[in-house]
């Protein structure tokens, strides 16, 4: 019985032309070989299963080929190509960095690089999964990678380029591999099916290509499994069953029930899906992808982004025309939120059902109306207006004159004190009976004043001020006005008041007291003086307490216009001779003995010695 070889190995490309979906890479490498402009180090990076290692092997075989073709391909006939195809070439070394990632492994490789090839032009070192090397291994590899021998070429392959040190990246020629498109994958799978004699419909191959997500190796592995499962025949139904994918017909049905607000049919269909073994997160994810496809289908410019099999494309476009974009966007938001909260839910089945209940009544919950500005939510209140209010009628009241108040502006107190007060009065109808207010309107103004004042005094609310209280406040304000003139600052009075304020700070245990005591004050003019401090810390204490000091000094010095300015004076730093001298141990002992003679006797009895 012949040993089975998986398609990923059996149909691995053997030359640049057979590589799928990476024409930008293969063309560059072939031109470099033809023009003899090969770099000494390459870095192939990209997703898994897109041909990085395959291209590295093809490059290694091609540059050692004894008779390459004119278009830069290997001949597959010379001794070098034959030995490579058989896996016995001595010029090509592959290292798996995932299992050989230590410094010793890299040092062994560096030792091998020093030996020239016995046959062929180049010794090629392919290091796969190079991002798995440790930092020490990378550093040990730097010098060799930067200046290798003329016959050595390094090809590094990785799926995680961001994990490689920048010093390694700067020494390599970088090639970024891209994901293989769905169309390229389907074409390659069809060619393999023809070679293997497998019957496969296009829909099943498209489904496999979508499931592989741009990875050719995964696509070939999936195809091998389904061929074994379906006895050599690929059908859409068998592919759905094997890949555990929910048919898109179910999503179209769910969308129809949503538009009809048919909750019972939706719940029954969800139960049917659940009985087939599909988990709730798969349903939510599939429904979100389905609605995304509907949104894409609404615009002809982006229909090419539709990710589905060919048989469903027309159905998507037809269905998308019947559904407003606002409804699809709202449904997509609900599904996205449900996917995020799915894991935290204890009753996952109920969580999915509640999500689809919201979707069924989405049209009823959000009523959209089209206007000139686009789509907007329907207003709850149809008519809005201002709150009605009563018209306010002005009434003159005789102002209270003050007693000899200084008036520098020349404006009379009646103009500044607000001589007019207003009284709220409802407008009266012509046919309404006369009330007390309407009767009062026919009387002279003096009678109105008296009646209104009496009414206000009896009916005014307790929380508000009466008119008599306002008059009392006015009288009290004008009576308490201090007509005395401000006294100019004097040195002796200022120093005395300053000391009193410092004493007050000390009684309050305010830390600013020391800064005020050390500060120096100098009078600037009749209403201001400066406070000079020696450092920023003291100046900060003065700044914080300055307003409190100003209030105290205004009263003490009888100067309402008093102003205090603070500043730092660097000349006020204490001199060295003014600072207290640090006593030595002997001087401290002598001072202590002079004060306490018994210390001398204690020292002699205990036979103690002074520290030097």
HELIX and SHEET records of a PDB file:
HELIX    1   1 UNK A    7  UNK A   10  1                                   4    
HELIX    2   2 UNK A   16  UNK A   18  5                                   3    
HELIX    3   3 UNK A   23  UNK A   34  1                                  12    
HELIX    4   4 UNK A   52  UNK A   63  1                                  12    
HELIX    5   5 UNK A   79  UNK A   86  1                                   8    
HELIX    6   6 UNK A  103  UNK A  113  1                                  11    
HELIX    7   7 UNK A  130  UNK A  132  5                                   3    
HELIX    8   8 UNK A  135  UNK A  146  1                                  12    
HELIX    9   9 UNK A  161  UNK A  163  5                                   3    
HELIX   10  10 UNK A  166  UNK A  169  1                                   4    
HELIX   11  11 UNK A  182  UNK A  196  1                                  15    
HELIX   12  12 UNK A  202  UNK A  212  1                                  11    
HELIX   13  13 UNK A  216  UNK A  229  1                                  14    
HELIX   14  14 UNK A  236  UNK A  243  1                                   8    
HELIX   15  15 UNK A  248  UNK A  260  1                                  13    
HELIX   16  16 UNK A  263  UNK A  275  1                                  13    
HELIX   17  17 UNK A  280  UNK A  297  1                                  18    
HELIX   18  18 UNK A  300  UNK A  305  5                                   6    
HELIX   19  19 UNK A  310  UNK A  321  1                                  12    
HELIX   20  20 UNK A  325  UNK A  341  1                                  17    
HELIX   21  21 UNK A  348  UNK A  360  1                                  13    
HELIX   22  22 UNK A  362  UNK A  365  1                                   4    
HELIX   23  23 UNK A  413  UNK A  416  1                                   4    
HELIX   24  24 UNK A  436  UNK A  440  1                                   5    
HELIX   25  25 UNK A  445  UNK A  459  1                                  15    
HELIX   26  26 UNK A  467  UNK A  479  1                                  13    
HELIX   27  27 UNK A  491  UNK A  507  1                                  17    
HELIX   28  28 UNK A  512  UNK A  518  1                                   7    
HELIX   29  29 UNK A  536  UNK A  557  1                                  22    
HELIX   30  30 UNK A  570  UNK A  572  5                                   3    
HELIX   31  31 UNK A  585  UNK A  595  1                                  11    
HELIX   32  32 UNK A  598  UNK A  606  1                                   9    
SHEET    1   A 5 UNK A  92  UNK A  96  0                                        
SHEET    2   A 5 UNK A 123  UNK A 128  1                                        
SHEET    3   A 5 UNK A 152  UNK A 158  1                                        
SHEET    4   A 5 UNK A  41  UNK A  45  1                                        
SHEET    5   A 5 UNK A 173  UNK A 176  1                                        
SHEET    1   B 2 UNK A 199  UNK A 200  0                                        
SHEET    2   B 2 UNK A 233  UNK A 234  1                                        
SHEET    1   C 2 UNK A 368  UNK A 371  0                                        
SHEET    2   C 2 UNK A 374  UNK A 377 -1                                        
SHEET    1   D 2 UNK A 392  UNK A 396  0                                        
SHEET    2   D 2 UNK A 420  UNK A 424 -1                                        
SHEET    1   E 3 UNK A 520  UNK A 525  0                                        
SHEET    2   E 3 UNK A 528  UNK A 533 -1                                        
SHEET    3   E 3 UNK A 563  UNK A 568  1                                        
END                                                                             
